[in-house]
Amino acid sequence: MRLWVRRSAARVSLLAAMAAVCLVVGCLAVTMIGAVMLTQTPAVRDTLSHAPVRTSGVEAQTPVQDDRQAQDAAVHEHVASLFPGLDMHVATRVDTAPLKLSAADAERAGVASVVLLQDAPAIREAIRTDGAWTGDKDTVAIQAAAATRLGVKIGDDVTIPSSNGDVTLKVTATWLPKNPAAAIWFGDPRVVRGESDDAVGPFLVSTDTLGRFSTVPTVNWVVTPPVDTPAAKVATLAIGFDRLPNALQNDAAVTSSQVTVIGDGAQTAHSMQDAMDAAASVVPLPVAILAVGTVLALILLARLLADVRAAETALLRARGASAGVLVRTAAAESAVVSIVSSAIGAAIALAILMFAYGRMPSPWVAVLPPVFVAIAAVVVGAAAAFGAARSALGAAREAGRARSAVSAGLTVLVVLAAAFALWRFLTVSGTGEGDAAAVLAPPLTLLAAALLGLSAFGPLARVFDSIGARAHRFDVALPARQLGRGLGFFTAPAALIVLAVAAGVLGAGYQGTWSAYNATAAIAVNGSDVRVDTASVSPLRTASDSIDAPMYAALPGVTAALPALVAPVQIGDAKVAVVGVSSARLESVEPGQAQALDLATIRAELPAPHVQGEPVLPSHTKTLTVGMAATGALADNPGATVQVTLWLCDDAGELIPLTTPTSPAASSTASLTVPAGTGSWRLVAVDATFAGGTGTASGGWSLTKLDADGTDVLASASGWKVAPAPFGTSKAVGAAPSGVGVVPVPPDISAGSTVRLMPGDAAPPAVVLTDAFAAQGHAVGTDVNIDGDWWSVTAKVSGTVPVIPGERDDQSVLFDLPTLQRAVLRANATPTAANQAWAASADPATVLPLAQRASAAATTVTIADTAFAGRFVGSAFTGLALGGLAVIALAVIALAAVAAALLRRRRNEIVVLRALGFSAKQQVRTRRAELWCIAIAAGILGAVAGLVVTWLVAPGLARRTVVTAPPALPATVTVDLLWLAVAVVLAVVAAASVILVYGRVIRRQVADTEYREETR
């Protein structure tokens, strides 16, 4: 035993290098895997704590049963059984549908309805702002803003009709919510603003008061997960939310009618689970890189150890030591060194994780990496000792003159495995968690590319040998000869350098591609940095019905804002989402990284409308003065009236109606206020509604004046014609030969008759489809009939794109909004109001509260969310960076070990060269040139391999790990230059440091004139 201990002590430097490799690998492997595991629960908690209650939970609604206690108990029982191990929060609220106010109260307040809310348990989440709440029968506490809206104060009465008799409630208090975001309110805008959808409230009333109304109240259970939900319970959360609607619906104790479940809790839970699966699918990449680097480093150190022990091994074999004894001692030596050092590394990693995350990962995370390192070290050490023992007696010493840096058979095997895995990776949808081949595709492809790069060292060695044979300069011939004939000696450090550089390039490519794709996906789903959504699709009857994009454009921090229309429609049997936005101005609200949305195709295939004869109002017009007159019999009809609606459309496509008061048809003038628009307003249509008087078969009517702040714009009107489709106008009704008018008017106007006038001729508007929807039989050039709730148009397919901005569903179509609005006006009586505003901002988080305050009660404001995916996948990037750093460290250790071996093996060469007259400077330069050539050649090959692998797998990795992206959104390769620069600088500095020290040692050896081989 003492002999073997002394034998190990004699080679303590190489064993220390092996220990360093095992320690680094054990530490970084545990840190990488542990970080990914430990960050998932904080990511879940962060998501749940920041998400609005409508996003993190659900609300189940059904009429109140006779036995309310049994009804509540049944719901709580279902929640407990569907979400085992989770302390789900269930908040209960009992309210009514909007109830009509008395005629007097409605007229005074200008609102039609109120919403009642049972005081228990809601009163616990309310703060009294005035008066006192006693809970007496026929008393009410009104939400403070609702009280202001109604114009009532403490002591006033409010009367609500009911089939059981009118109920008069006395106002005794006003209130506001303690926390508007509390689960019980489920984001009800009335709680904050006092009104929504023409109904004010809520009115807090007692249970007895609520029972006086004939309307059956609705009970609402808001089910939300605990903020501290662990990552392991997210799957339980998703399954529970999926099953909750059916469980409640099928329980007679819960409902005897219908249960309605609203909210995005299930979608959020599934998104979190998908994000965790995506993060797990990335972990094999840095782990595999580190594993391959570890094996290569251990092989190099084992070979060097066997090489320096060659004389000892031969002596031991000559004295009777068997190969088995030598292999067992080498295995034991490797086991002791690797187990101790990797365990220390794992302990350091656990301390780091405990400090960073406050808790320990699963035990297998701390055990498996050291076990792998120990097994690899033992196998490699035993194999190297076995080979040395077999060749110790009578075998020629290896000169390292290999002509291939890697086995051709191994390369072919790995390339085939990588090709199969890559095929699965590119064809299997989803995160890849369930397909082992797809998950292993990135590391296998990287390894295959690295091996192919190493294969190039064979031809490169012949090139070096040829250069050495022809060169006449010593500082060229010697390093070229050494590299050409000693390739085998440099295989391991070259392989590690190739792997390190390739991993660095892949890391930079994946980080850059993921970041760009995540930002593009957020914009693709949200439409822009900030989106204001009215959450409804409604007819456009007054100017206030539209979204008013200029108001949001004027907010501080907003650089541009556009109106948008997003509505469900029917195309044939398919339910499709239609998106309308100005194609000419779309780029103003889309950031540069959103070019994957193919904005160029959208702009080219959806040209802005150029309609001749549309009067253009000067920018910033405030007042529009309209004059009109009748001719012929209509002018002589004293009872005939006319009401005119001017349809104005701005450059961004926001459409508004401005309606004049009803006035005598003979002659009248009206002054209309023009709101702010984007660019200039254009008069795109005029509706003239004739009524009263007696029927007439002749006569005409026309606009005689159209002044915009004193500027005449009517003179530019030309080519105006009757659009018959909207109101079924008879063909006998025609347009005035010039200007804007009707000649003759409808033959019978006594019951009212509307005529719409528009310039130009009807033509189907262009529409762009998603590639997926176009593949269902809608080829470019064909017509599609689009049917909305109260409008329809026939459009012509002009092109396709992978994704429509603002819509995640691939069953969607896109119009230029100004073109669509004109087409809808030409075919339908009532157009659809733009229901969204898309705004661009460099700081969306700052704009968010400003837009919320500027918005109407029921409007929701969202920003492009890039944080969700980052919460779950960010640790994978940390692991990838650590893996790359680890391989760089292993490459440096390998390069240093080779340099140390060269110093020992070529010590005698220095004496000979010095005797031949070569200076220390010349020898240092030639020896350094050898390592620089290997490092540079391996670096170039690694960069090429990394670029190829990045091009193959980075887009797929990005698509798999950004779970919020539309499935069809393309990903383009983008390199993170900062990541790449850091990796290159670290690698170059590390290699240069080793080579610099190597040269200094050579210089000292040259200066040592007393060295003699026989005394060594």
CORTAFEN-V102564 format. One record per backbone hydrogen bond with DSSP energy under -1.0 kcal/mol. NH is the residue of the N-H (numbers start at 0). CO is the residue of the C=O. E is the energy in kcal/mol with one decimal. If there is no record, write none. Layout:
nh->(NH NH)
co->(CO CO)
e->(E E)
This chain:
nh->(4 5 6 7 8 9 10 11 14 15 16 17 18 19 20 21 22 23 24 25 26 27 28 29 30 31 32 33 34 35 36 37 38 42 43 44 45 46 47 48 49 50 54 55 56 57 58 59 60 61 63 67 70 71 72 73 74 75 76 77 78 79 80 81 82 85 87 88 90 92 94 95 98 100 101 105 106 107 108 109 112 113 114 116 117 118 122 123 124 125 126 128 129 131 138 139 140 141 142 143 146 147 148 149 150 151 154 155 157 159 164 166 168 169 170 171 172 173 174 175 177 181 184 187 190 192 193 195 198 199 200 202 203 204 209 210 211 212 217 218 219 220 221 222 223 228 232 233 236 237 238 239 240 241 242 243 246 247 248 249 250 253 254 259 261 263 264 267 268 269 270 271 272 273 274 275 276 277 278 279 280 282 284 286 287 288 289 290 291 292 293 294 295 296 297 298 299 300 301 302 303 304 305 306 307 308 309 312 313 314 315 316 317 318 319 320 325 326 327 328 329 330 331 332 333 334 335 336 337 338 339 340 341 342 343 344 345 346 347 348 349 350 351 352 353 354 355 356 357 364 366 367 370 371 372 373 374 375 376 377 378 379 380 381 382 383 384 385 386 387 388 389 390 401 410 411 412 413 414 415 416 417 418 419 420 421 422 423 424 425 426 427 434 438 439 443 444 445 446 447 448 449 450 451 452 453 454 456 457 459 460 461 462 463 464 465 466 467 468 469 470 475 476 477 479 480 481 482 483 484 485 487 489 493 494 495 496 497 498 499 500 501 502 503 504 505 506 507 508 509 510 511 512 513 514 515 516 517 518 519 520 521 522 523 524 525 526 529 530 531 532 533 539 544 545 552 553 554 557 558 561 563 564 566 568 569 570 573 575 576 577 578 579 580 587 588 593 596 597 601 602 603 604 605 613 616 620 623 624 625 626 627 628 629 630 635 639 640 641 642 644 645 646 647 648 649 650 652 655 657 659 662 664 667 669 671 673 681 682 683 684 685 686 687 688 689 690 695 699 700 701 702 703 704 706 707 708 710 712 716 720 722 728 732 735 741 742 744 751 752 754 756 757 759 766 767 768 769 770 773 774 775 777 780 781 783 785 786 787 792 794 795 796 797 800 805 806 811 812 813 814 819 820 821 822 823 824 825 826 827 832 835 836 837 838 839 846 847 850 851 852 853 858 859 861 863 870 872 873 876 877 878 879 880 881 882 883 884 885 886 887 888 889 890 891 892 893 894 895 896 897 898 899 900 901 902 903 904 905 906 911 912 913 914 915 916 917 922 923 924 925 926 927 928 929 930 931 932 933 934 935 936 937 938 939 940 941 942 943 944 945 946 947 948 949 950 951 952 953 956 957 958 959 960 961 964 968 975 976 979 980 981 982 983 984 985 986 987 988 989 990 991 992 993 994 995 996 997 998 999 1000 1001 1002 1003 1004 1005 1006 1008 1014 1015)
co->(0 1 2 3 4 5 7 8 10 11 12 13 14 15 16 17 18 19 20 21 22 23 24 25 26 27 28 29 30 31 32 33 34 38 39 40 41 42 43 44 45 46 51 51 52 222 261 220 259 218 216 65 66 67 68 69 70 71 72 73 74 75 76 77 78 82 85 223 221 219 217 115 113 111 158 101 102 103 104 105 197 98 199 202 93 204 118 120 121 122 175 173 173 171 135 169 203 172 201 174 142 143 144 145 146 146 170 152 168 166 161 159 157 137 155 139 139 129 141 126 124 178 181 184 187 188 189 198 195 112 193 114 140 116 205 206 208 209 94 61 92 59 90 57 88 225 229 230 232 233 234 235 236 237 238 239 242 243 244 245 247 250 250 60 58 53 56 263 264 265 266 267 268 269 270 271 272 273 274 275 276 278 281 282 283 284 285 286 287 288 289 290 291 292 293 294 295 296 297 298 299 300 301 302 303 304 306 308 309 310 311 312 313 314 316 315 321 322 323 324 325 326 327 328 329 330 331 332 333 334 335 336 337 338 339 340 341 342 343 344 345 346 347 348 349 350 351 352 353 361 362 363 366 367 368 369 370 371 372 373 374 375 376 377 378 379 380 381 382 383 384 385 386 399 406 407 408 409 410 411 412 413 414 415 416 417 418 419 420 421 422 423 431 434 435 439 440 441 442 443 444 445 446 447 448 449 450 453 454 455 456 457 458 459 460 461 462 463 464 465 466 472 472 473 475 476 477 478 479 480 481 399 486 489 490 491 492 493 494 495 496 497 498 499 500 501 502 503 504 505 506 507 508 509 510 511 512 513 514 515 516 517 518 519 520 521 522 838 861 836 859 834 830 541 542 548 549 551 554 839 837 835 579 577 575 786 573 570 568 810 566 812 564 814 584 585 590 593 594 597 598 599 600 601 610 680 617 671 706 669 704 667 701 665 699 631 636 690 662 688 686 657 684 655 681 653 677 649 647 645 643 641 639 627 625 623 621 648 614 646 646 756 644 754 642 752 640 746 630 741 628 739 626 626 624 710 622 707 705 713 757 755 723 729 740 700 733 698 748 689 687 685 720 718 795 813 798 811 800 769 770 772 773 796 778 794 792 569 790 785 783 764 781 766 768 523 803 809 576 767 578 815 816 817 818 819 820 821 822 823 537 563 531 561 529 559 842 843 846 847 848 849 855 532 530 528 866 868 869 872 873 874 875 876 877 878 879 880 881 882 883 884 885 886 887 888 889 890 891 892 893 894 895 896 897 898 899 900 901 903 907 908 909 910 911 913 912 918 919 920 921 922 923 924 925 926 927 928 929 930 931 932 933 934 935 936 937 938 939 940 941 942 943 944 945 946 947 948 949 952 953 954 955 956 957 961 965 507 974 975 976 977 978 979 980 981 982 983 984 985 986 987 988 989 990 991 992 993 994 995 996 997 998 999 1000 1001 1002 1006 1011 1012)
e->(-2.2 -2.6 -2.3 -2.0 -2.5 -1.7 -1.1 -1.2 -2.0 -2.2 -1.8 -2.3 -2.5 -2.5 -2.2 -2.4 -2.7 -2.7 -2.6 -2.8 -2.5 -2.8 -2.7 -1.7 -2.2 -3.0 -2.3 -2.5 -2.5 -1.8 -2.2 -3.0 -1.8 -1.9 -2.4 -2.7 -2.8 -2.4 -2.6 -2.5 -1.7 -1.5 -1.4 -2.2 -2.3 -2.1 -2.8 -2.6 -2.8 -1.6 -2.3 -1.1 -2.0 -2.7 -2.6 -2.3 -1.8 -2.5 -2.2 -2.2 -2.5 -2.3 -1.9 -2.4 -1.6 -1.8 -1.8 -2.8 -2.5 -2.4 -2.4 -1.7 -3.5 -2.7 -1.9 -2.9 -2.3 -2.1 -2.6 -2.2 -1.2 -2.4 -1.8 -3.3 -3.1 -2.7 -3.9 -1.7 -2.0 -1.4 -3.5 -2.6 -1.3 -2.3 -1.3 -2.4 -2.1 -2.2 -1.5 -2.9 -2.4 -2.0 -2.4 -2.4 -1.4 -2.0 -3.2 -2.3 -2.5 -2.8 -2.2 -2.5 -3.1 -2.4 -3.0 -2.4 -1.1 -2.1 -1.6 -2.1 -2.6 -2.4 -1.1 -1.7 -1.2 -3.0 -2.0 -2.2 -1.3 -2.4 -2.2 -2.6 -3.2 -2.3 -2.4 -1.6 -1.5 -1.3 -3.6 -2.8 -3.4 -2.6 -3.3 -2.7 -2.5 -1.4 -1.6 -1.6 -2.1 -2.6 -2.4 -2.5 -2.4 -2.0 -1.9 -1.5 -2.1 -2.4 -2.5 -2.1 -1.3 -1.4 -1.9 -2.7 -2.4 -3.4 -1.2 -2.7 -2.4 -2.6 -2.4 -2.4 -2.3 -2.8 -2.3 -2.3 -2.4 -2.3 -2.3 -2.4 -1.8 -1.1 -1.6 -1.9 -2.7 -2.3 -2.4 -2.5 -2.7 -2.3 -2.4 -2.4 -2.4 -2.4 -2.6 -2.5 -2.2 -2.4 -2.6 -2.5 -2.4 -2.5 -2.4 -2.1 -2.4 -1.3 -1.3 -3.3 -2.3 -2.2 -2.8 -2.5 -2.2 -1.4 -1.5 -2.6 -1.8 -2.5 -2.7 -2.5 -2.1 -2.5 -2.7 -2.7 -2.5 -2.5 -2.6 -2.2 -2.8 -2.8 -2.0 -2.1 -2.7 -2.0 -2.1 -2.5 -2.6 -2.4 -2.4 -2.3 -2.5 -2.1 -2.2 -2.8 -2.6 -2.2 -2.5 -3.0 -1.6 -1.3 -1.4 -2.4 -2.1 -2.7 -2.5 -2.7 -2.6 -2.8 -2.6 -2.6 -2.8 -2.5 -2.7 -2.7 -2.5 -2.4 -2.2 -2.5 -2.2 -2.1 -2.6 -2.2 -1.6 -1.1 -2.2 -2.5 -2.3 -2.5 -2.6 -2.4 -2.2 -2.8 -2.5 -2.2 -2.5 -2.9 -2.1 -2.1 -2.6 -2.3 -1.2 -2.5 -1.4 -2.2 -2.1 -2.4 -2.9 -2.3 -2.5 -2.7 -2.5 -2.3 -2.5 -2.5 -2.1 -2.4 -2.0 -2.2 -1.1 -1.7 -2.3 -1.6 -1.7 -2.4 -2.7 -2.3 -2.3 -2.6 -1.9 -1.5 -1.9 -1.2 -3.1 -2.2 -1.7 -2.5 -2.5 -2.4 -2.4 -2.3 -1.3 -1.4 -1.5 -2.2 -2.8 -2.4 -2.4 -2.7 -2.6 -2.8 -2.8 -2.5 -2.6 -2.2 -2.6 -2.6 -2.8 -2.4 -2.7 -3.1 -2.7 -2.3 -2.6 -3.0 -2.4 -2.3 -2.6 -3.1 -2.2 -2.5 -2.9 -2.1 -2.0 -3.0 -2.2 -2.5 -3.0 -2.3 -3.2 -2.7 -3.2 -2.6 -2.5 -1.6 -1.2 -2.1 -1.3 -1.2 -1.8 -2.5 -2.7 -2.8 -2.4 -2.2 -3.3 -2.2 -2.5 -2.0 -2.5 -2.0 -3.1 -2.3 -2.8 -2.0 -1.4 -1.7 -1.9 -2.1 -2.0 -1.7 -2.7 -2.2 -2.9 -1.6 -1.0 -2.9 -1.2 -3.0 -2.9 -3.4 -2.3 -2.4 -2.2 -2.4 -3.0 -1.1 -1.2 -3.1 -2.7 -1.8 -2.6 -3.2 -2.9 -2.6 -2.5 -1.9 -1.6 -1.7 -2.5 -2.4 -3.0 -2.1 -2.4 -2.1 -2.9 -2.9 -2.9 -1.7 -2.5 -2.4 -1.2 -2.1 -2.7 -2.7 -2.7 -3.2 -1.8 -1.4 -1.5 -2.5 -2.2 -3.0 -2.6 -1.8 -2.3 -3.2 -2.2 -1.8 -2.7 -2.0 -3.0 -2.9 -1.7 -1.5 -2.0 -3.6 -2.0 -1.6 -1.3 -2.5 -2.2 -2.8 -2.7 -1.6 -2.1 -2.6 -2.1 -1.4 -1.6 -2.7 -1.7 -1.5 -1.7 -3.0 -1.9 -2.8 -3.1 -2.5 -3.5 -2.1 -2.7 -2.5 -3.0 -2.6 -2.0 -2.0 -1.6 -1.1 -2.4 -2.9 -2.8 -2.8 -2.8 -1.5 -2.2 -2.8 -2.2 -1.9 -1.1 -2.3 -2.2 -2.2 -2.1 -2.9 -3.0 -2.7 -1.5 -2.1 -2.8 -2.2 -2.1 -1.6 -1.2 -3.0 -2.5 -2.1 -2.0 -2.4 -2.0 -1.3 -1.6 -2.4 -2.4 -2.6 -2.6 -2.8 -2.4 -2.6 -2.7 -2.2 -2.1 -2.6 -2.8 -2.7 -2.3 -2.5 -2.8 -2.7 -2.8 -2.5 -2.6 -2.5 -2.5 -2.4 -2.7 -2.2 -1.7 -3.1 -2.4 -1.1 -1.8 -2.8 -2.5 -2.0 -1.6 -1.2 -2.5 -2.0 -2.7 -2.4 -2.3 -2.4 -2.7 -1.9 -1.2 -1.2 -2.6 -2.6 -2.0 -2.9 -3.1 -2.6 -2.7 -2.4 -2.6 -2.4 -2.6 -2.4 -2.4 -2.6 -2.9 -2.4 -2.2 -2.5 -2.6 -2.4 -1.7 -2.9 -1.9 -2.9 -2.5 -2.4 -2.1 -1.6 -1.2 -1.5 -1.9 -2.2 -1.1 -2.4 -2.8 -2.5 -2.4 -2.7 -2.8 -2.5 -2.3 -2.8 -2.8 -2.4 -2.6 -2.9 -2.2 -1.9 -2.5 -2.5 -2.3 -2.5 -2.1 -1.9 -2.2 -2.0 -2.2 -1.9 -2.3 -2.7 -1.8 -1.3 -1.1 -1.4)
